[in-house]
Amino acid sequence: MKKKRILLKVGSNTLTKETDNISWGKIEDLANQMAKLQDTCEFIIVSSGAIAAAKQFVKLESKGKEIKVKQALASIGQPHLIRIYQDIFRECGLATSQCLLSYSDFEKEQSRTNIVNTINVLVANNFIPIINENDTVATDEIKFGDNDKLGALTASLLKADLFIIATNTNGIYTKESMENGTPETIELVADFEELAKQVVNSKSSHGSGGMQSKIEAASVTRKANIETWIVNGLEDNFILNAFDNKIPFTKIK
């Protein structure tokens, strides 16, 4: 039986559970869910969190908002982040690998071919690729969108069956409900053009995206005929519960 290929994008706010530290419990939650689904699904993860991981270990002497400082933090934090993934996933019987990509990789045909070939080999051998932007040579994620676009481009290139964006809300809320202070989830998007009008843009404490970048990511996967789910990744078992329709989330056909 062909497994369902799922590209899961996990942002910094989800990985830290809205704190200042990477949450081992959240990564354990991801591992437990993937272990339960491994017979029917194959996962590829696009994970932010390198900068958040570094902040647990170091404090660099400079203005924290400078791009070069964030690039340095990403360089320090990326090995720590991958080690946490490896240690926790191994406990659940899952093997992981690291892939660092830049947006420029998607512009070159040979690079695109190499990405597809490498990740297909990894997945075929039961490794879960963990992808992040190569922040030491590129600054797109740091400046624009917390890996949402990278996740969408990767999902499209790898012909994923489903693109899940884990965020800190129950999907996309209607504009009216947000203005009224009673958030109401748009559960199914039938008219994508109308969706953009509903977005109230806000950015999370650790992430660099916001809902607008998630809409833009969904537009990329939509063109590739890939369904996108925007799910509250702060909740335990959010993937399993979304599959069982036990929680509110946004589904973009």
C-alpha positions as CSV (number, residue, x, y, z in Angstrom):
1,M,0.0,0.0,0.0
2,K,1.3,3.4,-1.0
3,K,1.8,5.6,2.1
4,K,0.3,9.1,2.3
5,R,3.2,11.6,2.0
6,I,2.8,14.4,4.6
7,L,4.9,17.5,4.7
8,L,4.7,19.0,8.2
9,K,5.9,22.5,8.8
10,V,6.5,23.3,12.5
11,G,7.2,26.9,13.5
12,S,9.3,28.2,16.4
13,N,6.2,29.2,18.4
14,T,4.9,25.6,18.3
15,L,8.3,24.1,19.1
16,T,8.7,26.3,22.1
17,K,5.1,26.0,23.2
18,E,5.2,29.8,23.3
19,T,8.0,29.9,25.9
20,D,11.7,30.9,25.6
21,N,12.9,27.3,25.3
22,I,12.5,24.4,22.8
23,S,9.9,22.1,24.3
24,W,11.1,18.5,24.5
25,G,7.5,17.5,25.3
26,K,6.3,19.0,22.0
27,I,8.9,17.1,20.0
28,E,8.0,14.0,21.9
29,D,4.4,14.6,20.9
30,L,5.4,14.8,17.2
31,A,7.4,11.6,17.5
32,N,4.6,9.7,19.2
33,Q,2.1,10.7,16.5
34,M,4.5,9.8,13.7
35,A,5.2,6.4,15.3
36,K,1.5,5.7,15.4
37,L,1.0,6.7,11.8
38,Q,4.2,5.2,10.3
39,D,2.4,2.2,8.7
40,T,0.1,4.5,6.6
41,C,2.0,7.8,6.3
42,E,5.5,9.0,5.5
43,F,6.6,12.3,7.0
44,I,8.9,15.1,6.0
45,I,9.4,17.9,8.5
46,V,10.2,21.5,7.8
47,S,11.3,22.8,11.2
48,S,12.1,26.2,12.4
49,G,13.6,26.6,15.9
50,A,17.4,26.9,15.4
51,I,17.5,30.4,16.8
52,A,15.3,29.6,19.7
53,A,17.5,26.6,20.5
54,A,20.6,28.7,20.5
55,K,19.1,31.2,22.9
56,Q,19.0,28.5,25.6
57,F,22.8,28.2,25.5
58,V,24.3,31.5,24.5
59,K,23.9,35.2,24.6
60,L,25.8,37.0,21.8
61,E,27.2,40.4,22.4
62,S,25.4,42.6,19.8
63,K,22.1,44.1,19.0
64,G,19.7,41.1,18.9
65,K,17.7,42.2,15.9
66,E,20.7,42.3,13.6
67,I,20.4,39.7,10.8
68,K,24.0,38.6,11.2
69,V,23.5,37.9,14.9
70,K,20.4,35.8,14.1
71,Q,22.4,34.0,11.5
72,A,25.1,33.2,14.0
73,L,22.5,32.1,16.5
74,A,21.0,29.8,13.9
75,S,24.4,28.3,13.3
76,I,24.9,27.6,17.0
77,G,21.3,26.3,17.5
78,Q,20.8,24.1,14.5
79,P,23.0,21.2,15.8
80,H,21.3,21.4,19.2
81,L,17.9,21.3,17.5
82,I,18.7,18.3,15.4
83,R,20.2,16.5,18.4
84,I,17.0,17.0,20.3
85,Y,15.0,15.6,17.4
86,Q,17.3,12.6,17.0
87,D,17.3,11.7,20.7
88,I,13.6,11.9,21.1
89,F,12.6,10.3,17.8
90,R,15.0,7.5,18.5
91,E,13.2,6.7,21.7
92,C,10.1,6.2,19.6
93,G,11.9,3.9,17.1
94,L,12.2,6.6,14.4
95,A,15.3,7.6,12.5
96,T,15.9,11.2,11.4
97,S,18.2,13.1,9.1
98,Q,19.1,16.8,8.5
99,C,18.7,18.7,5.2
100,L,19.5,22.4,5.0
101,L,18.1,24.2,2.0
102,S,18.0,27.7,0.6
103,Y,15.3,29.3,-1.6
104,S,17.9,29.5,-4.4
105,D,18.0,25.7,-4.5
106,F,14.5,25.7,-5.9
107,E,15.5,27.9,-8.8
108,K,18.1,25.5,-10.3
109,E,16.9,22.4,-12.1
110,Q,19.9,20.3,-10.9
111,S,19.4,21.3,-7.3
112,R,15.7,20.5,-7.4
113,T,16.6,17.1,-8.8
114,N,19.1,16.5,-6.1
115,I,16.7,17.5,-3.4
116,V,14.0,15.1,-4.7
117,N,16.5,12.2,-5.2
118,T,18.1,12.6,-1.7
119,I,14.8,12.9,0.2
120,N,13.2,10.0,-1.7
121,V,16.1,7.8,-0.7
122,L,15.8,8.9,2.9
123,V,12.1,8.3,3.1
124,A,12.3,4.9,1.3
125,N,14.8,3.8,4.0
126,N,12.5,5.0,6.8
127,F,14.4,8.2,7.7
128,I,12.4,11.3,8.5
129,P,14.1,14.3,6.8
130,I,14.2,17.4,9.0
131,I,14.6,20.4,6.8
132,N,15.5,23.9,7.7
133,E,16.7,26.9,5.8
134,N,20.5,27.2,5.7
135,D,20.4,30.4,7.7
136,T,24.2,31.0,7.7
137,V,24.1,31.7,4.0
138,A,20.5,32.8,3.5
139,T,18.2,35.1,5.4
140,D,14.8,34.6,3.8
141,E,13.3,32.7,6.8
142,I,14.8,35.1,9.3
143,K,13.3,38.0,7.5
144,F,10.2,36.7,5.9
145,G,7.9,34.0,7.1
146,D,9.2,31.4,9.5
147,N,9.7,28.6,6.9
148,D,6.0,28.7,5.7
149,K,7.1,29.4,2.1
150,L,10.0,26.9,2.3
151,G,7.5,24.2,3.5
152,A,5.1,25.0,0.7
153,L,7.9,24.9,-2.0
154,T,9.2,21.6,-0.6
155,A,5.8,20.0,-0.4
156,S,5.2,21.0,-4.1
157,L,8.6,19.7,-5.2
158,L,8.3,16.4,-3.4
159,K,4.7,15.9,-4.6
160,A,3.3,15.6,-1.0
161,D,-0.3,14.4,-0.6
162,L,-0.9,16.8,2.3
163,F,0.8,19.9,3.7
164,I,0.2,20.6,7.4
165,I,1.2,23.9,8.9
166,A,1.4,23.7,12.7
167,T,0.7,27.0,14.3
168,N,-0.6,28.5,17.5
169,T,-4.2,29.1,16.5
170,N,-7.1,26.7,15.6
171,G,-6.6,27.5,11.9
172,I,-7.7,30.7,10.3
173,Y,-10.4,32.7,12.0
174,T,-13.1,34.8,10.4
175,K,-12.3,38.5,10.4
176,E,-15.6,39.3,12.0
177,S,-15.1,36.9,14.9
178,M,-11.6,38.2,15.6
179,E,-13.0,41.8,15.7
180,N,-15.6,40.6,18.1
181,G,-13.1,38.9,20.3
182,T,-14.7,35.4,19.8
183,P,-12.4,33.6,17.3
184,E,-14.3,31.3,15.0
185,T,-12.4,28.9,12.7
186,I,-12.9,28.8,9.0
187,E,-13.0,25.0,8.7
188,L,-13.2,24.6,4.9
189,V,-12.0,27.0,2.3
190,A,-14.0,26.9,-0.9
191,D,-13.1,30.3,-2.3
192,F,-9.4,31.0,-1.9
193,E,-9.7,34.5,-3.1
194,E,-12.2,35.3,-0.4
195,L,-9.9,33.8,2.2
196,A,-7.3,36.6,1.8
197,K,-10.0,39.1,2.9
198,Q,-10.5,37.3,6.2
199,V,-6.9,37.4,7.4
200,V,-6.1,39.6,10.4
201,N,-2.4,39.6,10.3
202,S,-0.4,39.1,13.5
203,K,3.0,37.6,14.3
204,S,3.8,35.2,17.1
205,S,6.3,35.9,19.8
206,H,9.1,33.6,18.4
207,G,8.0,33.0,14.8
208,S,8.5,35.5,12.0
209,G,5.5,34.7,9.9
210,G,1.9,35.3,10.9
211,M,-1.2,34.2,9.2
212,Q,-0.5,36.1,6.0
213,S,2.6,34.0,5.3
214,K,0.5,30.9,5.8
215,I,-2.0,32.0,3.2
216,E,0.8,32.7,0.8
217,A,2.2,29.3,1.5
218,A,-1.2,27.7,0.9
219,S,-1.4,29.5,-2.5
220,V,1.8,27.7,-3.5
221,T,0.6,24.3,-2.6
222,R,-2.8,25.0,-4.1
223,K,-1.2,25.5,-7.5
224,A,0.5,22.1,-7.0
225,N,-2.9,20.6,-6.3
226,I,-1.9,19.8,-2.7
227,E,-4.4,20.1,0.2
228,T,-3.2,22.3,3.1
229,W,-4.3,22.1,6.7
230,I,-3.6,24.9,9.2
231,V,-3.7,23.2,12.6
232,N,-3.1,24.2,16.2
233,G,0.3,22.5,16.9
234,L,0.3,23.6,20.6
235,E,-2.3,20.9,21.3
236,D,-1.2,17.3,22.0
237,N,-2.0,14.8,19.2
238,F,-2.9,17.6,16.8
239,I,-2.2,15.5,13.7
240,L,-4.1,12.4,14.9
241,N,-7.0,14.6,16.1
242,A,-7.1,16.5,12.8
243,F,-7.3,13.2,10.9
244,D,-10.2,12.2,13.1
245,N,-11.9,15.6,12.9
246,K,-11.8,16.0,16.7
247,I,-10.5,19.5,16.6
248,P,-11.3,22.7,14.7
249,F,-8.8,23.5,12.0
250,T,-8.7,25.1,8.5
251,K,-8.7,22.8,5.5
252,I,-7.8,24.4,2.2
253,K,-8.7,22.0,-0.6
